[in-house]
C-alpha cells in the first residue's frame, strides 16, 4: 500500500491562532485610526480576539467597503455570513457569542 499526501490542515483555534489574530488586528486598528474612520464616520471599533464590530453614526456601508479592502490587502477576508450592515438602534446583532440590541431608556425622575 502506498500513502500519498493530499491535503495539509491545521487547527485554526490552536495555540498560534490568538497570536496571529492579535498581529493582524493590530494592523487593522492602526489603519482604522491612521485614516480617521473614527472621526470621519463617528465610528467606534470594538475588537475581541479575531472578532470585531464597527459602530458608525453614518455611512456604515462605506466603512464596510473600506474594511473589506483593507482586509483583502493583508490577505484576509471577512466572513460574509457574519458580516452585515444594520441599524443597531432597531436591529439586534451578534458579536463574539453575544446577542446585542439597543434598549431605550427613559428616566422617570421624581422630586423627593
C-alpha positions in Angstrom: 0.0 0.0 0.0 1.3 3.4 -0.9 0.3 6.6 1.0 0.1 10.0 -0.6 -0.3 13.4 1.0 -3.3 15.1 -0.5 -4.1 17.9 1.9 -2.4 19.6 4.8 -4.6 21.1 7.5 -4.0 22.5 11.0 -6.2 23.6 13.9 -7.3 27.2 13.4 -8.1 27.5 17.1 -4.7 26.2 18.2 -2.1 27.9 20.3 -0.8 30.1 17.4 -4.2 31.4 16.3 -4.7 34.0 19.1 -1.2 35.4 18.4 -1.8 35.7 14.7 -5.2 37.3 15.3 -3.6 39.9 17.5 -0.9 40.7 15.0 -3.5 41.2 12.2 -6.0 43.0 14.3 -3.2 45.4 15.5 -2.5 46.3 11.9 -6.2 46.9 11.3 -6.7 49.0 14.4 -3.7 51.2 13.4 -5.1 51.7 9.9 -8.5 52.5 11.3 -7.0 55.2 13.4 -4.5 56.5 10.9 -7.1 57.0 8.2 -9.5 58.6 10.6 -12.5 56.4 10.2 -13.4 57.1 13.8 -13.5 60.8 13.2 -14.9 60.8 9.7 -17.8 58.5 10.3 -18.3 58.8 14.0 -17.2 55.2 14.2 -16.1 53.1 17.2 -14.1 49.9 16.6 -14.7 47.2 19.2 -12.4 44.1 19.0 -12.2 40.8 20.8 -9.5 38.3 19.6 -10.2 37.8 15.9 -13.8 39.3 16.0 -14.6 43.0 15.6 -17.6 45.2 15.2 -17.7 48.8 13.9 -20.4 51.0 15.3 -21.0 54.0 13.0 -23.1 57.1 13.2 -23.3 57.4 9.4 -22.1 55.9 6.2 -21.7 52.3 7.6 -21.7 50.8 4.1 -18.7 52.9 3.1 -16.9 51.8 6.3 -17.6 48.2 5.4 -16.2 48.6 1.9 -13.1 50.2 3.3 -12.7 47.5 5.8 -13.2 44.8 3.2 -10.5 46.4 1.0 -8.0 46.6 3.9 -8.6 43.0 4.9 -8.1 41.8 1.3 -4.8 43.8 1.1 -3.4 42.0 4.1 -4.5 38.6 2.8 -7.7 38.2 4.9 -11.4 38.0 4.1 -14.5 38.9 6.0 -16.9 36.1 6.8 -19.9 37.1 4.6 -22.3 35.0 6.7 -21.4 37.0 9.8 -20.8 40.4 8.1 -23.7 42.9 7.6 -24.7 46.5 8.0 -27.6 47.0 10.3 -29.3 49.8 12.3 -28.3 48.9 15.8 -31.0 51.1 17.2 -33.7 48.9 15.7 -32.0 45.5 15.0 -30.0 43.2 17.1 -26.7 41.7 16.1 -24.2 39.0 17.3 -20.7 39.8 18.4 -18.4 37.3 20.0 -21.1 34.9 21.1 -23.2 37.7 22.5 -26.6 38.8 21.1 -26.7 42.6 21.4 -29.5 45.1 20.9 -30.2 48.7 21.8 -32.5 49.3 24.7 -34.4 52.5 25.0 -34.1 54.0 28.5 -36.4 56.7 29.7 -35.7 58.3 33.1 -38.6 58.9 35.3 -37.4 61.5 37.8 -39.4 62.4 40.9 -38.7 65.1 43.3 -38.4 63.9 46.9 
